[in-house]
Amino acid sequence: MHDFHNALGQYTVYRHLGSLTEPERKVYLAIDDIIYMNFFQRPAIQSIVQAQAIALIVVDIENEEIIQWIG
């Protein structure tokens, strides 16, 4: 939860600052596919992701490939 809290704060700052300088760009939060399945599927986390309109990139770190773009 601590790592999620830190990542959410960084994501929010980057998204806001990016909107000031390059509003056409979209900021994504990249997450490991295992973390996505084990943590981001929790109802409370899903609620935060939806409320904050967090765009995600789910990545298979081991195979170095993008699994899914969300948002």
mmJSON file of the N, C-alpha and C atoms, coordinates in Angstrom:
{"data_MODEL":{"atom_site":{
"group_PDB":["ATOM","ATOM","ATOM","ATOM","ATOM","ATOM","ATOM","ATOM","ATOM","ATOM","ATOM","ATOM","ATOM","ATOM","ATOM","ATOM","ATOM","ATOM","ATOM","ATOM","ATOM","ATOM","ATOM","ATOM","ATOM","ATOM","ATOM","ATOM","ATOM","ATOM","ATOM","ATOM","ATOM","ATOM","ATOM","ATOM","ATOM","ATOM","ATOM","ATOM","ATOM","ATOM","ATOM","ATOM","ATOM","ATOM","ATOM","ATOM","ATOM","ATOM","ATOM","ATOM","ATOM","ATOM","ATOM","ATOM","ATOM","ATOM","ATOM","ATOM","ATOM","ATOM","ATOM","ATOM","ATOM","ATOM","ATOM","ATOM","ATOM","ATOM","ATOM","ATOM","ATOM","ATOM","ATOM","ATOM","ATOM","ATOM","ATOM","ATOM","ATOM","ATOM","ATOM","ATOM","ATOM","ATOM","ATOM","ATOM","ATOM","ATOM","ATOM","ATOM","ATOM","ATOM","ATOM","ATOM","ATOM","ATOM","ATOM","ATOM","ATOM","ATOM","ATOM","ATOM","ATOM","ATOM","ATOM","ATOM","ATOM","ATOM","ATOM","ATOM","ATOM","ATOM","ATOM","ATOM","ATOM","ATOM","ATOM","ATOM","ATOM","ATOM","ATOM","ATOM","ATOM","ATOM","ATOM","ATOM","ATOM","ATOM","ATOM","ATOM","ATOM","ATOM","ATOM","ATOM","ATOM","ATOM","ATOM","ATOM","ATOM","ATOM","ATOM","ATOM","ATOM","ATOM","ATOM","ATOM","ATOM","ATOM","ATOM","ATOM","ATOM","ATOM","ATOM","ATOM","ATOM","ATOM","ATOM","ATOM","ATOM","ATOM","ATOM","ATOM","ATOM","ATOM","ATOM","ATOM","ATOM","ATOM","ATOM","ATOM","ATOM","ATOM","ATOM","ATOM","ATOM","ATOM","ATOM","ATOM","ATOM","ATOM","ATOM","ATOM","ATOM","ATOM","ATOM","ATOM","ATOM","ATOM","ATOM","ATOM","ATOM","ATOM","ATOM","ATOM","ATOM","ATOM","ATOM","ATOM","ATOM","ATOM","ATOM","ATOM","ATOM","ATOM","ATOM","ATOM","ATOM","ATOM","ATOM","ATOM","ATOM"],
"id":[1,2,3,4,5,6,7,8,9,10,11,12,13,14,15,16,17,18,19,20,21,22,23,24,25,26,27,28,29,30,31,32,33,34,35,36,37,38,39,40,41,42,43,44,45,46,47,48,49,50,51,52,53,54,55,56,57,58,59,60,61,62,63,64,65,66,67,68,69,70,71,72,73,74,75,76,77,78,79,80,81,82,83,84,85,86,87,88,89,90,91,92,93,94,95,96,97,98,99,100,101,102,103,104,105,106,107,108,109,110,111,112,113,114,115,116,117,118,119,120,121,122,123,124,125,126,127,128,129,130,131,132,133,134,135,136,137,138,139,140,141,142,143,144,145,146,147,148,149,150,151,152,153,154,155,156,157,158,159,160,161,162,163,164,165,166,167,168,169,170,171,172,173,174,175,176,177,178,179,180,181,182,183,184,185,186,187,188,189,190,191,192,193,194,195,196,197,198,199,200,201,202,203,204,205,206,207,208,209,210,211,212,213],
"type_symbol":["N","C","C","N","C","C","N","C","C","N","C","C","N","C","C","N","C","C","N","C","C","N","C","C","N","C","C","N","C","C","N","C","C","N","C","C","N","C","C","N","C","C","N","C","C","N","C","C","N","C","C","N","C","C","N","C","C","N","C","C","N","C","C","N","C","C","N","C","C","N","C","C","N","C","C","N","C","C","N","C","C","N","C","C","N","C","C","N","C","C","N","C","C","N","C","C","N","C","C","N","C","C","N","C","C","N","C","C","N","C","C","N","C","C","N","C","C","N","C","C","N","C","C","N","C","C","N","C","C","N","C","C","N","C","C","N","C","C","N","C","C","N","C","C","N","C","C","N","C","C","N","C","C","N","C","C","N","C","C","N","C","C","N","C","C","N","C","C","N","C","C","N","C","C","N","C","C","N","C","C","N","C","C","N","C","C","N","C","C","N","C","C","N","C","C","N","C","C","N","C","C","N","C","C","N","C","C","N","C","C","N","C","C"],
"label_atom_id":["N","CA","C","N","CA","C","N","CA","C","N","CA","C","N","CA","C","N","CA","C","N","CA","C","N","CA","C","N","CA","C","N","CA","C","N","CA","C","N","CA","C","N","CA","C","N","CA","C","N","CA","C","N","CA","C","N","CA","C","N","CA","C","N","CA","C","N","CA","C","N","CA","C","N","CA","C","N","CA","C","N","CA","C","N","CA","C","N","CA","C","N","CA","C","N","CA","C","N","CA","C","N","CA","C","N","CA","C","N","CA","C","N","CA","C","N","CA","C","N","CA","C","N","CA","C","N","CA","C","N","CA","C","N","CA","C","N","CA","C","N","CA","C","N","CA","C","N","CA","C","N","CA","C","N","CA","C","N","CA","C","N","CA","C","N","CA","C","N","CA","C","N","CA","C","N","CA","C","N","CA","C","N","CA","C","N","CA","C","N","CA","C","N","CA","C","N","CA","C","N","CA","C","N","CA","C","N","CA","C","N","CA","C","N","CA","C","N","CA","C","N","CA","C","N","CA","C","N","CA","C","N","CA","C","N","CA","C","N","CA","C","N","CA","C","N","CA","C"],
"label_alt_id":[null,null,null,null,null,null,null,null,null,null,null,null,null,null,null,null,null,null,null,null,null,null,null,null,null,null,null,null,null,null,null,null,null,null,null,null,null,null,null,null,null,null,null,null,null,null,null,null,null,null,null,null,null,null,null,null,null,null,null,null,null,null,null,null,null,null,null,null,null,null,null,null,null,null,null,null,null,null,null,null,null,null,null,null,null,null,null,null,null,null,null,null,null,null,null,null,null,null,null,null,null,null,null,null,null,null,null,null,null,null,null,null,null,null,null,null,null,null,null,null,null,null,null,null,null,null,null,null,null,null,null,null,null,null,null,null,null,null,null,null,null,null,null,null,null,null,null,null,null,null,null,null,null,null,null,null,null,null,null,null,null,null,null,null,null,null,null,null,null,null,null,null,null,null,null,null,null,null,null,null,null,null,null,null,null,null,null,null,null,null,null,null,null,null,null,null,null,null,null,null,null,null,null,null,null,null,null,null,null,null,null,null,null],
"label_comp_id":["MET","MET","MET","HIS","HIS","HIS","ASP","ASP","ASP","PHE","PHE","PHE","HIS","HIS","HIS","ASN","ASN","ASN","ALA","ALA","ALA","LEU","LEU","LEU","GLY","GLY","GLY","GLN","GLN","GLN","TYR","TYR","TYR","THR","THR","THR","VAL","VAL","VAL","TYR","TYR","TYR","ARG","ARG","ARG","HIS","HIS","HIS","LEU","LEU","LEU","GLY","GLY","GLY","SER","SER","SER","LEU","LEU","LEU","THR","THR","THR","GLU","GLU","GLU","PRO","PRO","PRO","GLU","GLU","GLU","ARG","ARG","ARG","LYS","LYS","LYS","VAL","VAL","VAL","TYR","TYR","TYR","LEU","LEU","LEU","ALA","ALA","ALA","ILE","ILE","ILE","ASP","ASP","ASP","ASP","ASP","ASP","ILE","ILE","ILE","ILE","ILE","ILE","TYR","TYR","TYR","MET","MET","MET","ASN","ASN","ASN","PHE","PHE","PHE","PHE","PHE","PHE","GLN","GLN","GLN","ARG","ARG","ARG","PRO","PRO","PRO","ALA","ALA","ALA","ILE","ILE","ILE","GLN","GLN","GLN","SER","SER","SER","ILE","ILE","ILE","VAL","VAL","VAL","GLN","GLN","GLN","ALA","ALA","ALA","GLN","GLN","GLN","ALA","ALA","ALA","ILE","ILE","ILE","ALA","ALA","ALA","LEU","LEU","LEU","ILE","ILE","ILE","VAL","VAL","VAL","VAL","VAL","VAL","ASP","ASP","ASP","ILE","ILE","ILE","GLU","GLU","GLU","ASN","ASN","ASN","GLU","GLU","GLU","GLU","GLU","GLU","ILE","ILE","ILE","ILE","ILE","ILE","GLN","GLN","GLN","TRP","TRP","TRP","ILE","ILE","ILE","GLY","GLY","GLY"],
"label_asym_id":["A","A","A","A","A","A","A","A","A","A","A","A","A","A","A","A","A","A","A","A","A","A","A","A","A","A","A","A","A","A","A","A","A","A","A","A","A","A","A","A","A","A","A","A","A","A","A","A","A","A","A","A","A","A","A","A","A","A","A","A","A","A","A","A","A","A","A","A","A","A","A","A","A","A","A","A","A","A","A","A","A","A","A","A","A","A","A","A","A","A","A","A","A","A","A","A","A","A","A","A","A","A","A","A","A","A","A","A","A","A","A","A","A","A","A","A","A","A","A","A","A","A","A","A","A","A","A","A","A","A","A","A","A","A","A","A","A","A","A","A","A","A","A","A","A","A","A","A","A","A","A","A","A","A","A","A","A","A","A","A","A","A","A","A","A","A","A","A","A","A","A","A","A","A","A","A","A","A","A","A","A","A","A","A","A","A","A","A","A","A","A","A","A","A","A","A","A","A","A","A","A","A","A","A","A","A","A","A","A","A","A","A","A"],
"label_entity_id":["1","1","1","1","1","1","1","1","1","1","1","1","1","1","1","1","1","1","1","1","1","1","1","1","1","1","1","1","1","1","1","1","1","1","1","1","1","1","1","1","1","1","1","1","1","1","1","1","1","1","1","1","1","1","1","1","1","1","1","1","1","1","1","1","1","1","1","1","1","1","1","1","1","1","1","1","1","1","1","1","1","1","1","1","1","1","1","1","1","1","1","1","1","1","1","1","1","1","1","1","1","1","1","1","1","1","1","1","1","1","1","1","1","1","1","1","1","1","1","1","1","1","1","1","1","1","1","1","1","1","1","1","1","1","1","1","1","1","1","1","1","1","1","1","1","1","1","1","1","1","1","1","1","1","1","1","1","1","1","1","1","1","1","1","1","1","1","1","1","1","1","1","1","1","1","1","1","1","1","1","1","1","1","1","1","1","1","1","1","1","1","1","1","1","1","1","1","1","1","1","1","1","1","1","1","1","1","1","1","1","1","1","1"],
"label_seq_id":[1,1,1,2,2,2,3,3,3,4,4,4,5,5,5,6,6,6,7,7,7,8,8,8,9,9,9,10,10,10,11,11,11,12,12,12,13,13,13,14,14,14,15,15,15,16,16,16,17,17,17,18,18,18,19,19,19,20,20,20,21,21,21,22,22,22,23,23,23,24,24,24,25,25,25,26,26,26,27,27,27,28,28,28,29,29,29,30,30,30,31,31,31,32,32,32,33,33,33,34,34,34,35,35,35,36,36,36,37,37,37,38,38,38,39,39,39,40,40,40,41,41,41,42,42,42,43,43,43,44,44,44,45,45,45,46,46,46,47,47,47,48,48,48,49,49,49,50,50,50,51,51,51,52,52,52,53,53,53,54,54,54,55,55,55,56,56,56,57,57,57,58,58,58,59,59,59,60,60,60,61,61,61,62,62,62,63,63,63,64,64,64,65,65,65,66,66,66,67,67,67,68,68,68,69,69,69,70,70,70,71,71,71],
"pdbx_PDB_ins_code":[null,null,null,null,null,null,null,null,null,null,null,null,null,null,null,null,null,null,null,null,null,null,null,null,null,null,null,null,null,null,null,null,null,null,null,null,null,null,null,null,null,null,null,null,null,null,null,null,null,null,null,null,null,null,null,null,null,null,null,null,null,null,null,null,null,null,null,null,null,null,null,null,null,null,null,null,null,null,null,null,null,null,null,null,null,null,null,null,null,null,null,null,null,null,null,null,null,null,null,null,null,null,null,null,null,null,null,null,null,null,null,null,null,null,null,null,null,null,null,null,null,null,null,null,null,null,null,null,null,null,null,null,null,null,null,null,null,null,null,null,null,null,null,null,null,null,null,null,null,null,null,null,null,null,null,null,null,null,null,null,null,null,null,null,null,null,null,null,null,null,null,null,null,null,null,null,null,null,null,null,null,null,null,null,null,null,null,null,null,null,null,null,null,null,null,null,null,null,null,null,null,null,null,null,null,null,null,null,null,null,null,null,null],
"Cartn_x":[0.822,0.0,0.878,1.985,2.898,3.432,3.835,4.339,3.251,2.024,0.903,0.677,0.727,0.553,1.616,2.865,3.951,3.782,3.458,3.287,2.121,1.033,-0.129,0.215,0.995,1.426,2.287,3.242,4.106,3.303,2.411,1.569,0.741,0.146,-0.693,0.115,1.303,2.165,2.578,3.046,3.467,2.306,1.131,-0.027,-0.399,-0.371,-0.715,0.317,1.586,2.628,2.647,2.441,2.386,1.234,0.113,-1.04,-0.776,0.133,0.482,1.397,2.299,3.291,2.962,2.347,2.005,0.632,-0.425,-1.758,-2.242,-1.659,-2.09,-1.524,-0.528,0.08,-0.687,-0.713,-1.377,-0.322,-0.475,0.461,-0.12,0.717,0.317,1.171,0.576,1.29,1.571,2.835,3.221,3.306,2.669,2.689,2.939,3.569,3.836,2.517,2.442,1.203,0.805,1.767,1.458,0.858,1.416,0.862,-0.527,-0.726,-2.046,-3.07,-2.725,-3.661,-3.875,-2.834,-2.919,-3.316,-3.082,-3.344,-4.387,-4.242,-5.107,-6.514,-6.759,-8.098,-8.944,-8.349,-9.103,-10.122,-11.332,-12.374,-11.964,-11.298,-10.893,-9.887,-8.947,-7.946,-8.599,-9.49,-10.234,-11.015,-11.594,-12.341,-11.446,-10.249,-9.298,-8.856,-8.526,-8.085,-9.173,-10.405,-11.506,-11.769,-11.782,-12.051,-10.988,-9.749,-8.636,-8.34,-9.105,-8.918,-7.459,-6.917,-5.531,-5.435,-4.593,-4.334,-3.186,-3.364,-2.379,-1.781,-0.534,0.11,0.511,-0.034,0.3,1.428,2.537,3.751,4.193,4.58,5.224,6.716,7.218,8.615,9.566,9.252,10.14,10.329,9.249,9.329,9.475,9.526,9.7,8.672,7.387,6.341,5.127,4.466,3.24,2.105,1.372,0.251,-1.055,-1.227,-2.496,-2.329,-3.039,-3.164,-4.57,-4.68,-5.99,-6.148,-7.151,-7.427,-6.971],
"Cartn_y":[-1.175,0.0,1.256,1.186,2.342,2.683,1.666,1.894,2.481,2.002,2.539,4.009,4.321,5.703,6.61,6.187,6.976,7.115,5.998,6.027,6.922,6.87,7.702,9.189,9.525,10.915,11.386,10.574,10.93,11.032,10.092,10.094,11.38,11.752,12.952,14.204,14.304,15.473,15.519,14.394,14.357,14.667,14.124,14.365,15.849,16.453,17.877,18.754,18.528,19.346,19.129,17.898,17.611,18.32,18.429,19.111,20.6,21.146,22.56,22.808,21.864,22.07,21.34,20.167,19.367,18.719,19.513,18.997,17.871,17.711,16.646,15.273,15.239,13.972,13.356,12.036,11.308,10.603,10.672,10.042,8.704,7.669,6.329,5.893,5.11,4.474,3.04,2.685,1.329,0.44,-0.746,-1.678,-3.094,-3.875,-5.277,-6.052,-7.025,-7.785,-8.56,-9.03,-9.759,-8.817,-7.613,-6.617,-6.206,-6.099,-5.756,-6.812,-8.071,-9.146,-9.279,-9.095,-9.323,-8.106,-6.924,-5.71,-4.81,-4.552,-3.592,-4.12,-5.397,-5.951,-5.818,-5.371,-5.168,-4.05,-4.234,-3.214,-1.812,-1.717,-0.397,0.266,-0.509,0.043,0.404,-0.44,-0.143,1.161,1.367,2.598,3.829,3.731,4.852,5.089,4.025,4.137,4.814,4.415,5.001,6.444,6.719,8.074,9.071,8.612,9.486,9.423,8.607,8.433,8.118,7.116,6.71,5.81,6.194,5.382,4.428,3.146,2.127,1.453,1.042,0.132,-1.082,-2.227,-3.463,-4.136,-4.418,-4.891,-6.231,-7.137,-8.387,-8.083,-7.863,-7.457,-8.541,-9.79,-10.9,-11.009,-10.852,-10.967,-9.617,-8.561,-7.203,-6.86,-7.069,-6.733,-6.12,-5.256,-4.635,-5.639,-5.854,-6.782,-6.052,-4.872,-4.172,-2.677,-1.875,-0.434,-0.225,0.458,0.701,2.204,2.739,4.167,4.942],
"Cartn_z":[0.0,0.0,0.0,0.713,0.773,-0.626,-1.386,-2.744,-3.644,-3.493,-4.271,-3.935,-2.675,-2.218,-2.835,-2.812,-3.411,-4.924,-5.587,-7.049,-7.441,-6.675,-6.962,-6.835,-5.817,-5.652,-6.807,-7.217,-8.341,-9.628,-9.847,-11.049,-11.116,-9.993,-9.948,-10.261,-9.704,-9.957,-11.425,-11.98,-13.386,-14.326,-14.019,-14.87,-14.849,-13.678,-13.58,-14.288,-14.011,-14.644,-16.15,-16.576,-18.008,-18.688,-17.999,-18.591,-18.792,-18.029,-18.17,-19.364,-19.617,-20.672,-21.973,-21.871,-23.057,-22.853,-22.927,-22.601,-23.504,-24.681,-25.593,-25.2,-24.323,-23.914,-22.751,-22.727,-21.656,-20.815,-19.505,-18.577,-18.134,-18.174,-17.747,-16.561,-15.699,-14.598,-15.014,-15.155,-15.556,-14.325,-14.424,-13.314,-13.824,-12.993,-13.281,-13.345,-14.244,-14.418,-13.166,-12.403,-11.168,-10.132,-10.028,-9.107,-9.558,-10.862,-11.379,-10.952,-11.102,-10.756,-9.244,-8.467,-7.024,-6.203,-6.731,-5.95,-6.608,-7.895,-8.572,-8.843,-8.594,-8.763,-7.493,-6.415,-5.176,-5.386,-4.882,-5.081,-4.611,-3.485,-2.973,-3.909,-4.447,-5.36,-6.689,-7.184,-8.407,-8.253,-7.088,-6.824,-6.92,-6.372,-6.436,-7.874,-8.586,-9.978,-10.815,-10.625,-11.384,-10.977,-9.685,-9.204,-9.657,-9.723,-10.113,-11.607,-12.337,-13.788,-14.115,-13.421,-13.614,-14.846,-15.775,-16.959,-16.628,-16.956,-16.599,-17.829,-17.692,-18.628,-17.797,-18.146,-17.448,-18.23,-17.534,-18.189,-17.609,-18.496,-18.09,-18.037,-16.847,-16.655,-17.151,-16.838,-17.197,-18.706,-19.465,-20.929,-21.627,-20.838,-21.358,-22.432,-22.096,-23.049,-22.358,-23.095,-22.596,-22.775,-21.702,-21.713,-22.045,-21.434,-21.59,-21.331,-22.141,-21.914,-21.36,-20.224,-19.607,-19.407,-20.031,-19.854,-21.006],
"occupancy":[1.0,1.0,1.0,1.0,1.0,1.0,1.0,1.0,1.0,1.0,1.0,1.0,1.0,1.0,1.0,1.0,1.0,1.0,1.0,1.0,1.0,1.0,1.0,1.0,1.0,1.0,1.0,1.0,1.0,1.0,1.0,1.0,1.0,1.0,1.0,1.0,1.0,1.0,1.0,1.0,1.0,1.0,1.0,1.0,1.0,1.0,1.0,1.0,1.0,1.0,1.0,1.0,1.0,1.0,1.0,1.0,1.0,1.0,1.0,1.0,1.0,1.0,1.0,1.0,1.0,1.0,1.0,1.0,1.0,1.0,1.0,1.0,1.0,1.0,1.0,1.0,1.0,1.0,1.0,1.0,1.0,1.0,1.0,1.0,1.0,1.0,1.0,1.0,1.0,1.0,1.0,1.0,1.0,1.0,1.0,1.0,1.0,1.0,1.0,1.0,1.0,1.0,1.0,1.0,1.0,1.0,1.0,1.0,1.0,1.0,1.0,1.0,1.0,1.0,1.0,1.0,1.0,1.0,1.0,1.0,1.0,1.0,1.0,1.0,1.0,1.0,1.0,1.0,1.0,1.0,1.0,1.0,1.0,1.0,1.0,1.0,1.0,1.0,1.0,1.0,1.0,1.0,1.0,1.0,1.0,1.0,1.0,1.0,1.0,1.0,1.0,1.0,1.0,1.0,1.0,1.0,1.0,1.0,1.0,1.0,1.0,1.0,1.0,1.0,1.0,1.0,1.0,1.0,1.0,1.0,1.0,1.0,1.0,1.0,1.0,1.0,1.0,1.0,1.0,1.0,1.0,1.0,1.0,1.0,1.0,1.0,1.0,1.0,1.0,1.0,1.0,1.0,1.0,1.0,1.0,1.0,1.0,1.0,1.0,1.0,1.0,1.0,1.0,1.0,1.0,1.0,1.0,1.0,1.0,1.0,1.0,1.0,1.0],
"B_iso_or_equiv":[0.0,0.0,0.0,0.0,0.0,0.0,0.0,0.0,0.0,0.0,0.0,0.0,0.0,0.0,0.0,0.0,0.0,0.0,0.0,0.0,0.0,0.0,0.0,0.0,0.0,0.0,0.0,0.0,0.0,0.0,0.0,0.0,0.0,0.0,0.0,0.0,0.0,0.0,0.0,0.0,0.0,0.0,0.0,0.0,0.0,0.0,0.0,0.0,0.0,0.0,0.0,0.0,0.0,0.0,0.0,0.0,0.0,0.0,0.0,0.0,0.0,0.0,0.0,0.0,0.0,0.0,0.0,0.0,0.0,0.0,0.0,0.0,0.0,0.0,0.0,0.0,0.0,0.0,0.0,0.0,0.0,0.0,0.0,0.0,0.0,0.0,0.0,0.0,0.0,0.0,0.0,0.0,0.0,0.0,0.0,0.0,0.0,0.0,0.0,0.0,0.0,0.0,0.0,0.0,0.0,0.0,0.0,0.0,0.0,0.0,0.0,0.0,0.0,0.0,0.0,0.0,0.0,0.0,0.0,0.0,0.0,0.0,0.0,0.0,0.0,0.0,0.0,0.0,0.0,0.0,0.0,0.0,0.0,0.0,0.0,0.0,0.0,0.0,0.0,0.0,0.0,0.0,0.0,0.0,0.0,0.0,0.0,0.0,0.0,0.0,0.0,0.0,0.0,0.0,0.0,0.0,0.0,0.0,0.0,0.0,0.0,0.0,0.0,0.0,0.0,0.0,0.0,0.0,0.0,0.0,0.0,0.0,0.0,0.0,0.0,0.0,0.0,0.0,0.0,0.0,0.0,0.0,0.0,0.0,0.0,0.0,0.0,0.0,0.0,0.0,0.0,0.0,0.0,0.0,0.0,0.0,0.0,0.0,0.0,0.0,0.0,0.0,0.0,0.0,0.0,0.0,0.0,0.0,0.0,0.0,0.0,0.0,0.0],
"pdbx_formal_charge":[null,null,null,null,null,null,null,null,null,null,null,null,null,null,null,null,null,null,null,null,null,null,null,null,null,null,null,null,null,null,null,null,null,null,null,null,null,null,null,null,null,null,null,null,null,null,null,null,null,null,null,null,null,null,null,null,null,null,null,null,null,null,null,null,null,null,null,null,null,null,null,null,null,null,null,null,null,null,null,null,null,null,null,null,null,null,null,null,null,null,null,null,null,null,null,null,null,null,null,null,null,null,null,null,null,null,null,null,null,null,null,null,null,null,null,null,null,null,null,null,null,null,null,null,null,null,null,null,null,null,null,null,null,null,null,null,null,null,null,null,null,null,null,null,null,null,null,null,null,null,null,null,null,null,null,null,null,null,null,null,null,null,null,null,null,null,null,null,null,null,null,null,null,null,null,null,null,null,null,null,null,null,null,null,null,null,null,null,null,null,null,null,null,null,null,null,null,null,null,null,null,null,null,null,null,null,null,null,null,null,null,null,null],
"auth_seq_id":[1,1,1,2,2,2,3,3,3,4,4,4,5,5,5,6,6,6,7,7,7,8,8,8,9,9,9,10,10,10,11,11,11,12,12,12,13,13,13,14,14,14,15,15,15,16,16,16,17,17,17,18,18,18,19,19,19,20,20,20,21,21,21,22,22,22,23,23,23,24,24,24,25,25,25,26,26,26,27,27,27,28,28,28,29,29,29,30,30,30,31,31,31,32,32,32,33,33,33,34,34,34,35,35,35,36,36,36,37,37,37,38,38,38,39,39,39,40,40,40,41,41,41,42,42,42,43,43,43,44,44,44,45,45,45,46,46,46,47,47,47,48,48,48,49,49,49,50,50,50,51,51,51,52,52,52,53,53,53,54,54,54,55,55,55,56,56,56,57,57,57,58,58,58,59,59,59,60,60,60,61,61,61,62,62,62,63,63,63,64,64,64,65,65,65,66,66,66,67,67,67,68,68,68,69,69,69,70,70,70,71,71,71],
"auth_comp_id":["MET","MET","MET","HIS","HIS","HIS","ASP","ASP","ASP","PHE","PHE","PHE","HIS","HIS","HIS","ASN","ASN","ASN","ALA","ALA","ALA","LEU","LEU","LEU","GLY","GLY","GLY","GLN","GLN","GLN","TYR","TYR","TYR","THR","THR","THR","VAL","VAL","VAL","TYR","TYR","TYR","ARG","ARG","ARG","HIS","HIS","HIS","LEU","LEU","LEU","GLY","GLY","GLY","SER","SER","SER","LEU","LEU","LEU","THR","THR","THR","GLU","GLU","GLU","PRO","PRO","PRO","GLU","GLU","GLU","ARG","ARG","ARG","LYS","LYS","LYS","VAL","VAL","VAL","TYR","TYR","TYR","LEU","LEU","LEU","ALA","ALA","ALA","ILE","ILE","ILE","ASP","ASP","ASP","ASP","ASP","ASP","ILE","ILE","ILE","ILE","ILE","ILE","TYR","TYR","TYR","MET","MET","MET","ASN","ASN","ASN","PHE","PHE","PHE","PHE","PHE","PHE","GLN","GLN","GLN","ARG","ARG","ARG","PRO","PRO","PRO","ALA","ALA","ALA","ILE","ILE","ILE","GLN","GLN","GLN","SER","SER","SER","ILE","ILE","ILE","VAL","VAL","VAL","GLN","GLN","GLN","ALA","ALA","ALA","GLN","GLN","GLN","ALA","ALA","ALA","ILE","ILE","ILE","ALA","ALA","ALA","LEU","LEU","LEU","ILE","ILE","ILE","VAL","VAL","VAL","VAL","VAL","VAL","ASP","ASP","ASP","ILE","ILE","ILE","GLU","GLU","GLU","ASN","ASN","ASN","GLU","GLU","GLU","GLU","GLU","GLU","ILE","ILE","ILE","ILE","ILE","ILE","GLN","GLN","GLN","TRP","TRP","TRP","ILE","ILE","ILE","GLY","GLY","GLY"],
"auth_asym_id":["A","A","A","A","A","A","A","A","A","A","A","A","A","A","A","A","A","A","A","A","A","A","A","A","A","A","A","A","A","A","A","A","A","A","A","A","A","A","A","A","A","A","A","A","A","A","A","A","A","A","A","A","A","A","A","A","A","A","A","A","A","A","A","A","A","A","A","A","A","A","A","A","A","A","A","A","A","A","A","A","A","A","A","A","A","A","A","A","A","A","A","A","A","A","A","A","A","A","A","A","A","A","A","A","A","A","A","A","A","A","A","A","A","A","A","A","A","A","A","A","A","A","A","A","A","A","A","A","A","A","A","A","A","A","A","A","A","A","A","A","A","A","A","A","A","A","A","A","A","A","A","A","A","A","A","A","A","A","A","A","A","A","A","A","A","A","A","A","A","A","A","A","A","A","A","A","A","A","A","A","A","A","A","A","A","A","A","A","A","A","A","A","A","A","A","A","A","A","A","A","A","A","A","A","A","A","A","A","A","A","A","A","A"],
"auth_atom_id":["N","CA","C","N","CA","C","N","CA","C","N","CA","C","N","CA","C","N","CA","C","N","CA","C","N","CA","C","N","CA","C","N","CA","C","N","CA","C","N","CA","C","N","CA","C","N","CA","C","N","CA","C","N","CA","C","N","CA","C","N","CA","C","N","CA","C","N","CA","C","N","CA","C","N","CA","C","N","CA","C","N","CA","C","N","CA","C","N","CA","C","N","CA","C","N","CA","C","N","CA","C","N","CA","C","N","CA","C","N","CA","C","N","CA","C","N","CA","C","N","CA","C","N","CA","C","N","CA","C","N","CA","C","N","CA","C","N","CA","C","N","CA","C","N","CA","C","N","CA","C","N","CA","C","N","CA","C","N","CA","C","N","CA","C","N","CA","C","N","CA","C","N","CA","C","N","CA","C","N","CA","C","N","CA","C","N","CA","C","N","CA","C","N","CA","C","N","CA","C","N","CA","C","N","CA","C","N","CA","C","N","CA","C","N","CA","C","N","CA","C","N","CA","C","N","CA","C","N","CA","C","N","CA","C","N","CA","C","N","CA","C","N","CA","C","N","CA","C"],
"pdbx_PDB_model_num":[1,1,1,1,1,1,1,1,1,1,1,1,1,1,1,1,1,1,1,1,1,1,1,1,1,1,1,1,1,1,1,1,1,1,1,1,1,1,1,1,1,1,1,1,1,1,1,1,1,1,1,1,1,1,1,1,1,1,1,1,1,1,1,1,1,1,1,1,1,1,1,1,1,1,1,1,1,1,1,1,1,1,1,1,1,1,1,1,1,1,1,1,1,1,1,1,1,1,1,1,1,1,1,1,1,1,1,1,1,1,1,1,1,1,1,1,1,1,1,1,1,1,1,1,1,1,1,1,1,1,1,1,1,1,1,1,1,1,1,1,1,1,1,1,1,1,1,1,1,1,1,1,1,1,1,1,1,1,1,1,1,1,1,1,1,1,1,1,1,1,1,1,1,1,1,1,1,1,1,1,1,1,1,1,1,1,1,1,1,1,1,1,1,1,1,1,1,1,1,1,1,1,1,1,1,1,1,1,1,1,1,1,1]
}}}
